Amino acid sequence: MKELSWDEFEQVELRVGTVTAVEEFPEARRPAWKLWIDFGEDIGKRKSSAQ
């Protein structure tokens, strides 16, 4: 993994959201969960997955 310089790190956009729902994801090759995440008014609600 490449290490970032401070200038590169300052360009990274980090967001925090609230997980509002979780379901098992049996169709995934490895055990996983479907996640619904609320990022607030700017981005809204998004769906993702996690292992």
mmCIF file as gemmi writes it, N, C-alpha and C atoms, coordinates in Angstrom:
data_model
loop_
_atom_site.group_PDB
_atom_site.id
_atom_site.type_symbol
_atom_site.label_atom_id
_atom_site.label_alt_id
_atom_site.label_comp_id
_atom_site.label_asym_id
_atom_site.label_entity_id
_atom_site.label_seq_id
_atom_site.pdbx_PDB_ins_code
_atom_site.Cartn_x
_atom_site.Cartn_y
_atom_site.Cartn_z
_atom_site.occupancy
_atom_site.B_iso_or_equiv
_atom_site.pdbx_formal_charge
_atom_site.auth_seq_id
_atom_site.auth_asym_id
_atom_site.pdbx_PDB_model_num
ATOM 1 N N . MET Axp A 1 ? 0.843 -1.169 0 1 0 ? 1 A 1
ATOM 2 C CA . MET Axp A 1 ? 0 0 0 1 0 ? 1 A 1
ATOM 3 C C . MET Axp A 1 ? 0.895 1.241 0 1 0 ? 1 A 1
ATOM 4 N N . LYS Axp A 2 ? 0.529 2.2 -0.829 1 0 ? 2 A 1
ATOM 5 C CA . LYS Axp A 2 ? 1.304 3.441 -0.949 1 0 ? 2 A 1
ATOM 6 C C . LYS Axp A 2 ? 1.006 4.364 0.238 1 0 ? 2 A 1
ATOM 7 N N . GLU Axp A 3 ? 2.054 4.934 0.801 1 0 ? 3 A 1
ATOM 8 C CA . GLU Axp A 3 ? 1.891 5.907 1.874 1 0 ? 3 A 1
ATOM 9 C C . GLU Axp A 3 ? 1.639 7.28 1.258 1 0 ? 3 A 1
ATOM 10 N N . LEU Axp A 4 ? 0.652 8.003 1.798 1 0 ? 4 A 1
ATOM 11 C CA . LEU Axp A 4 ? 0.308 9.326 1.283 1 0 ? 4 A 1
ATOM 12 C C . LEU Axp A 4 ? 1.158 10.404 1.938 1 0 ? 4 A 1
ATOM 13 N N . SER Axp A 5 ? 1.474 11.417 1.169 1 0 ? 5 A 1
ATOM 14 C CA . SER Axp A 5 ? 2.103 12.605 1.751 1 0 ? 5 A 1
ATOM 15 C C . SER Axp A 5 ? 1.001 13.415 2.44 1 0 ? 5 A 1
ATOM 16 N N . TRP Axp A 6 ? 1.385 14.397 3.25 1 0 ? 6 A 1
ATOM 17 C CA . TRP Axp A 6 ? 0.393 15.234 3.925 1 0 ? 6 A 1
ATOM 18 C C . TRP Axp A 6 ? -0.466 15.981 2.906 1 0 ? 6 A 1
ATOM 19 N N . ASP Axp A 7 ? 0.141 16.478 1.83 1 0 ? 7 A 1
ATOM 20 C CA . ASP Axp A 7 ? -0.619 17.197 0.8 1 0 ? 7 A 1
ATOM 21 C C . ASP Axp A 7 ? -1.661 16.285 0.159 1 0 ? 7 A 1
ATOM 22 N N . GLU Axp A 8 ? -1.303 15.028 -0.109 1 0 ? 8 A 1
ATOM 23 C CA . GLU Axp A 8 ? -2.256 14.075 -0.688 1 0 ? 8 A 1
ATOM 24 C C . GLU Axp A 8 ? -3.365 13.75 0.315 1 0 ? 8 A 1
ATOM 25 N N . PHE Axp A 9 ? -2.992 13.575 1.578 1 0 ? 9 A 1
ATOM 26 C CA . PHE Axp A 9 ? -3.979 13.261 2.608 1 0 ? 9 A 1
ATOM 27 C C . PHE Axp A 9 ? -5.009 14.379 2.756 1 0 ? 9 A 1
ATOM 28 N N . GLU Axp A 10 ? -4.576 15.616 2.65 1 0 ? 10 A 1
ATOM 29 C CA . GLU Axp A 10 ? -5.501 16.741 2.777 1 0 ? 10 A 1
ATOM 30 C C . GLU Axp A 10 ? -6.547 16.76 1.664 1 0 ? 10 A 1
ATOM 31 N N . GLN Axp A 11 ? -6.297 16.068 0.564 1 0 ? 11 A 1
ATOM 32 C CA . GLN Axp A 11 ? -7.25 16.015 -0.543 1 0 ? 11 A 1
ATOM 33 C C . GLN Axp A 11 ? -8.269 14.883 -0.381 1 0 ? 11 A 1
ATOM 34 N N . VAL Axp A 12 ? -8.052 13.992 0.578 1 0 ? 12 A 1
ATOM 35 C CA . VAL Axp A 12 ? -8.96 12.868 0.815 1 0 ? 12 A 1
ATOM 36 C C . VAL Axp A 12 ? -10.242 13.386 1.457 1 0 ? 12 A 1
ATOM 37 N N . GLU Axp A 13 ? -11.383 12.916 0.963 1 0 ? 13 A 1
ATOM 38 C CA . GLU Axp A 13 ? -12.673 13.316 1.522 1 0 ? 13 A 1
ATOM 39 C C . GLU Axp A 13 ? -13.22 12.15 2.342 1 0 ? 13 A 1
ATOM 40 N N . LEU Axp A 14 ? -13.338 12.322 3.642 1 0 ? 14 A 1
ATOM 41 C CA . LEU Axp A 14 ? -13.87 11.301 4.537 1 0 ? 14 A 1
ATOM 42 C C . LEU Axp A 14 ? -15.285 11.689 4.934 1 0 ? 14 A 1
ATOM 43 N N . ARG Axp A 15 ? -16.185 10.714 4.936 1 0 ? 15 A 1
ATOM 44 C CA . ARG Axp A 15 ? -17.58 10.963 5.319 1 0 ? 15 A 1
ATOM 45 C C . ARG Axp A 15 ? -17.976 9.992 6.424 1 0 ? 15 A 1
ATOM 46 N N . VAL Axp A 16 ? -18.857 10.426 7.296 1 0 ? 16 A 1
ATOM 47 C CA . VAL Axp A 16 ? -19.382 9.597 8.369 1 0 ? 16 A 1
ATOM 48 C C . VAL Axp A 16 ? -20.881 9.486 8.169 1 0 ? 16 A 1
ATOM 49 N N . GLY Axp A 17 ? -21.409 8.269 8.306 1 0 ? 17 A 1
ATOM 50 C CA . GLY Axp A 17 ? -22.835 8.056 8.16 1 0 ? 17 A 1
ATOM 51 C C . GLY Axp A 17 ? -23.37 7.191 9.284 1 0 ? 17 A 1
ATOM 52 N N . THR Axp A 18 ? -24.685 7.098 9.349 1 0 ? 18 A 1
ATOM 53 C CA . THR Axp A 18 ? -25.361 6.268 10.335 1 0 ? 18 A 1
ATOM 54 C C . THR Axp A 18 ? -25.949 5.056 9.63 1 0 ? 18 A 1
ATOM 55 N N . VAL Axp A 19 ? -25.594 3.856 10.094 1 0 ? 19 A 1
ATOM 56 C CA . VAL Axp A 19 ? -26.159 2.626 9.531 1 0 ? 19 A 1
ATOM 57 C C . VAL Axp A 19 ? -27.593 2.528 10.038 1 0 ? 19 A 1
ATOM 58 N N . THR Axp A 20 ? -28.545 2.521 9.093 1 0 ? 20 A 1
ATOM 59 C CA . THR Axp A 20 ? -29.956 2.517 9.477 1 0 ? 20 A 1
ATOM 60 C C . THR Axp A 20 ? -30.602 1.141 9.351 1 0 ? 20 A 1
ATOM 61 N N . ALA Axp A 21 ? -29.999 0.233 8.565 1 0 ? 21 A 1
ATOM 62 C CA . ALA Axp A 21 ? -30.542 -1.118 8.414 1 0 ? 21 A 1
ATOM 63 C C . ALA Axp A 21 ? -29.432 -2.06 7.961 1 0 ? 21 A 1
ATOM 64 N N . VAL Axp A 22 ? -29.561 -3.337 8.365 1 0 ? 22 A 1
ATOM 65 C CA . VAL Axp A 22 ? -28.599 -4.373 7.983 1 0 ? 22 A 1
ATOM 66 C C . VAL Axp A 22 ? -29.379 -5.644 7.677 1 0 ? 22 A 1
ATOM 67 N N . GLU Axp A 23 ? -29.01 -6.325 6.58 1 0 ? 23 A 1
ATOM 68 C CA . GLU Axp A 23 ? -29.598 -7.62 6.227 1 0 ? 23 A 1
ATOM 69 C C . GLU Axp A 23 ? -28.484 -8.567 5.824 1 0 ? 23 A 1
ATOM 70 N N . GLU Axp A 24 ? -28.689 -9.867 6.04 1 0 ? 24 A 1
ATOM 71 C CA . GLU Axp A 24 ? -27.74 -10.848 5.529 1 0 ? 24 A 1
ATOM 72 C C . GLU Axp A 24 ? -27.766 -10.806 4.013 1 0 ? 24 A 1
ATOM 73 N N . PHE Axp A 25 ? -26.645 -11.171 3.394 1 0 ? 25 A 1
ATOM 74 C CA . PHE Axp A 25 ? -26.49 -11.129 1.937 1 0 ? 25 A 1
ATOM 75 C C . PHE Axp A 25 ? -26.111 -12.536 1.464 1 0 ? 25 A 1
ATOM 76 N N . PRO Axp A 26 ? -27.088 -13.477 1.407 1 0 ? 26 A 1
ATOM 77 C CA . PRO Axp A 26 ? -26.776 -14.874 1.092 1 0 ? 26 A 1
ATOM 78 C C . PRO Axp A 26 ? -26.254 -15.099 -0.33 1 0 ? 26 A 1
ATOM 79 N N . GLU Axp A 27 ? -26.505 -14.171 -1.254 1 0 ? 27 A 1
ATOM 80 C CA . GLU Axp A 27 ? -26.033 -14.337 -2.635 1 0 ? 27 A 1
ATOM 81 C C . GLU Axp A 27 ? -24.531 -14.087 -2.766 1 0 ? 27 A 1
ATOM 82 N N . ALA Axp A 28 ? -23.909 -13.484 -1.774 1 0 ? 28 A 1
ATOM 83 C CA . ALA Axp A 28 ? -22.475 -13.162 -1.832 1 0 ? 28 A 1
ATOM 84 C C . ALA Axp A 28 ? -21.648 -14.443 -1.769 1 0 ? 28 A 1
ATOM 85 N N . ARG Axp A 29 ? -20.478 -14.41 -2.409 1 0 ? 29 A 1
ATOM 86 C CA . ARG Axp A 29 ? -19.582 -15.572 -2.398 1 0 ? 29 A 1
ATOM 87 C C . ARG Axp A 29 ? -19.066 -15.874 -1 1 0 ? 29 A 1
ATOM 88 N N . ARG Axp A 30 ? -18.753 -14.83 -0.248 1 0 ? 30 A 1
ATOM 89 C CA . ARG Axp A 30 ? -18.312 -14.993 1.138 1 0 ? 30 A 1
ATOM 90 C C . ARG Axp A 30 ? -19.358 -14.353 2.043 1 0 ? 30 A 1
ATOM 91 N N . PRO Axp A 31 ? -19.435 -14.764 3.309 1 0 ? 31 A 1
ATOM 92 C CA . PRO Axp A 31 ? -20.453 -14.178 4.2 1 0 ? 31 A 1
ATOM 93 C C . PRO Axp A 31 ? -20.395 -12.647 4.178 1 0 ? 31 A 1
ATOM 94 N N . ALA Axp A 32 ? -21.547 -12.03 3.975 1 0 ? 32 A 1
ATOM 95 C CA . ALA Axp A 32 ? -21.596 -10.57 3.859 1 0 ? 32 A 1
ATOM 96 C C . ALA Axp A 32 ? -22.952 -10.062 4.347 1 0 ? 32 A 1
ATOM 97 N N . TRP Axp A 33 ? -23.033 -8.743 4.509 1 0 ? 33 A 1
ATOM 98 C CA . TRP Axp A 33 ? -24.261 -8.076 4.929 1 0 ? 33 A 1
ATOM 99 C C . TRP Axp A 33 ? -24.541 -6.897 4.012 1 0 ? 33 A 1
ATOM 100 N N . LYS Axp A 34 ? -25.815 -6.646 3.758 1 0 ? 34 A 1
ATOM 101 C CA . LYS Axp A 34 ? -26.239 -5.444 3.04 1 0 ? 34 A 1
ATOM 102 C C . LYS Axp A 34 ? -26.438 -4.351 4.084 1 0 ? 34 A 1
ATOM 103 N N . LEU Axp A 35 ? -25.953 -3.162 3.778 1 0 ? 35 A 1
ATOM 104 C CA . LEU Axp A 35 ? -26.05 -2.038 4.703 1 0 ? 35 A 1
ATOM 105 C C . LEU Axp A 35 ? -26.774 -0.874 4.046 1 0 ? 35 A 1
ATOM 106 N N . TRP Axp A 36 ? -27.621 -0.196 4.786 1 0 ? 36 A 1
ATOM 107 C CA . TRP Axp A 36 ? -28.222 1.054 4.357 1 0 ? 36 A 1
ATOM 108 C C . TRP Axp A 36 ? -27.661 2.128 5.276 1 0 ? 36 A 1
ATOM 109 N N . ILE Axp A 37 ? -27.044 3.143 4.672 1 0 ? 37 A 1
ATOM 110 C CA . ILE Axp A 37 ? -26.324 4.157 5.437 1 0 ? 37 A 1
ATOM 111 C C . ILE Axp A 37 ? -26.874 5.537 5.099 1 0 ? 37 A 1
ATOM 112 N N . ASP Axp A 38 ? -27.174 6.312 6.129 1 0 ? 38 A 1
ATOM 113 C CA . ASP Axp A 38 ? -27.673 7.68 5.955 1 0 ? 38 A 1
ATOM 114 C C . ASP Axp A 38 ? -26.507 8.641 6.171 1 0 ? 38 A 1
ATOM 115 N N . PHE Axp A 39 ? -26.129 9.367 5.104 1 0 ? 39 A 1
ATOM 116 C CA . PHE Axp A 39 ? -25.028 10.321 5.162 1 0 ? 39 A 1
ATOM 117 C C . PHE Axp A 39 ? -25.514 11.758 5.348 1 0 ? 39 A 1
ATOM 118 N N . GLY Axp A 40 ? -26.776 11.941 5.632 1 0 ? 40 A 1
ATOM 119 C CA . GLY Axp A 40 ? -27.301 13.287 5.859 1 0 ? 40 A 1
ATOM 120 C C . GLY Axp A 40 ? -27.812 13.929 4.586 1 0 ? 40 A 1
ATOM 121 N N . GLU Axp A 41 ? -28.105 15.213 4.672 1 0 ? 41 A 1
ATOM 122 C CA . GLU Axp A 41 ? -28.742 15.939 3.57 1 0 ? 41 A 1
ATOM 123 C C . GLU Axp A 41 ? -27.867 16.053 2.326 1 0 ? 41 A 1
ATOM 124 N N . ASP Axp A 42 ? -26.551 16.223 2.484 1 0 ? 42 A 1
ATOM 125 C CA . ASP Axp A 42 ? -25.67 16.424 1.325 1 0 ? 42 A 1
ATOM 126 C C . ASP Axp A 42 ? -25.649 15.221 0.384 1 0 ? 42 A 1
ATOM 127 N N . ILE Axp A 43 ? -25.508 14.028 0.937 1 0 ? 43 A 1
ATOM 128 C CA . ILE Axp A 43 ? -25.363 12.818 0.118 1 0 ? 43 A 1
ATOM 129 C C . ILE Axp A 43 ? -26.634 11.976 0.138 1 0 ? 43 A 1
ATOM 130 N N . GLY Axp A 44 ? -27.323 11.934 1.262 1 0 ? 44 A 1
ATOM 131 C CA . GLY Axp A 44 ? -28.541 11.147 1.383 1 0 ? 44 A 1
ATOM 132 C C . GLY Axp A 44 ? -28.257 9.726 1.837 1 0 ? 44 A 1
ATOM 133 N N . LYS Axp A 45 ? -29.198 8.832 1.548 1 0 ? 45 A 1
ATOM 134 C CA . LYS Axp A 45 ? -29.083 7.432 1.954 1 0 ? 45 A 1
ATOM 135 C C . LYS Axp A 45 ? -28.451 6.628 0.828 1 0 ? 45 A 1
ATOM 136 N N . ARG Axp A 46 ? -27.547 5.734 1.193 1 0 ? 46 A 1
ATOM 137 C CA . ARG Axp A 46 ? -26.852 4.89 0.224 1 0 ? 46 A 1
ATOM 138 C C . ARG Axp A 46 ? -26.875 3.447 0.703 1 0 ? 46 A 1
ATOM 139 N N . LYS Axp A 47 ? -26.799 2.524 -0.253 1 0 ? 47 A 1
ATOM 140 C CA . LYS Axp A 47 ? -26.748 1.099 0.042 1 0 ? 47 A 1
ATOM 141 C C . LYS Axp A 47 ? -25.331 0.612 -0.225 1 0 ? 47 A 1
ATOM 142 N N . SER Axp A 48 ? -24.83 -0.263 0.651 1 0 ? 48 A 1
ATOM 143 C CA . SER Axp A 48 ? -23.481 -0.804 0.5 1 0 ? 48 A 1
ATOM 144 C C . SER Axp A 48 ? -23.487 -2.233 1.02 1 0 ? 48 A 1
ATOM 145 N N . SER Axp A 49 ? -22.318 -2.862 1.06 1 0 ? 49 A 1
ATOM 146 C CA . SER Axp A 49 ? -22.199 -4.195 1.646 1 0 ? 49 A 1
ATOM 147 C C . SER Axp A 49 ? -20.888 -4.289 2.404 1 0 ? 49 A 1
ATOM 148 N N . ALA Axp A 50 ? -20.836 -5.246 3.337 1 0 ? 50 A 1
ATOM 149 C CA . ALA Axp A 50 ? -19.632 -5.438 4.151 1 0 ? 50 A 1
ATOM 150 C C . ALA Axp A 50 ? -19.446 -6.926 4.404 1 0 ? 50 A 1
ATOM 151 N N . GLN Axp A 51 ? -18.185 -7.326 4.562 1 0 ? 51 A 1
ATOM 152 C CA . GLN Axp A 51 ? -17.876 -8.717 4.904 1 0 ? 51 A 1
ATOM 153 C C . GLN Axp A 51 ? -17.317 -8.784 6.29 1 0 ? 51 A 1
